[in-house]
Amino acid sequence: MDSRPNTALQLYSIRTLPEPLPTIVRRVSAAGYDGVEFADRFHEEPPEDVAAALDDADLEPVAVHTDLPEIEAALDGESDLLVRCRTVGCDTLVVPHLPASALRTRSDVRSLSHRFRDAAARLEERDMCLGYHTGRRAFHPFLPDAAGKIVEETPIPEAVGRYTHQLLNRLRAPESATIPNETPMWNLVARTAPAEVTFEPEVAEIREAGYDPTVLFSLCGDRIDMVHLRDVASAGPLQGYEDVPHGDGLVDMDAVLDAATDAGVDWVIYENELDSDPEAKIDHGAATLERLLDGSGSSRSPTRIPATSS
């Protein structure tokens, strides 16, 4: 087995914490993490102050989550995003979400892959790289191109279209041990080169889509540098899923950590969308990651987080 991954916190999990970002960075370091992954507030606060805090805390800036149009705009010189990244020493931009319209059909994903490849090439010129944080939509089977066009042109609420697509996915009953080639995820891997795009599995999203999260390691090979840890449980028939404390839900955390370690993944990143005290989340995440990485399967016991409102 390879050496254990480093640990990081996705700062979006504690976005309600009313402190400046440099103070939060120092707090995360004091809790024992090796790195941080930035999100929304990275775009707002002075990057020089964030860089100083990272240096003082000896904390690694793992990546910045930012939408694909924002990356494309920054590459066109329309924002200071890339300057901010260089200032703090971060060389990885990760697309956290994609709209349903980018993933409905093979034609949609063909167009998306061209955008990914173009953005990745332009980032490489700046010694930076592109990643995709895998959402559940990327694992839903394609609609036929004609059906996708009808959905796109029909003036129905987005929520209704999303529900219809989810219902069709359930009727298709995916095989959890393999990711089929009629999914956006399979096609994104096939249509982009390892040097162009890496993938950041969000294990709860993959599990919600009906797949064992560990199968993505086989599909992506060495294109996974970071793994997001979050847990979910079923909210009832046709009710979707709800966030639960790590280890209380459907994600086999031990199996994910074992697979990540065996694959030589660099970072495991704690993500927590529960309505909980953000300060408690910091400590809970550090303890949870340490337990999962250091313990054996039979001896690991859950680490609880207080359910205080944030």
ABEGO torsion letter per residue (X at the ends): XBBBBBBBBBAAAAAABBBBAAAAAAAAAAAGBABBBBBAAAAABBAAAAAAAAAAAGBBBABBBBBAAAAAAAAAGABAAAAAAAAAGBABBBBABBBAAAAABAAAAAAAAAAAAAAAAAAAAAGBBBBBBBBAAAABBBBBAAAAAAAAABBBBAAAAAAAAAAAAAAAGBBAABBBAABAAAAAAAABBAAABBBBBBAAAAAAAGBBAAAAAAAAEAABABBBBBBBBBAEBGAEBBBBBBGABABBAAAAAAAAAAAGBABBBBBBABBBBAAAAAAAAAAAAAAAAABBAAABBBBBBBABBX
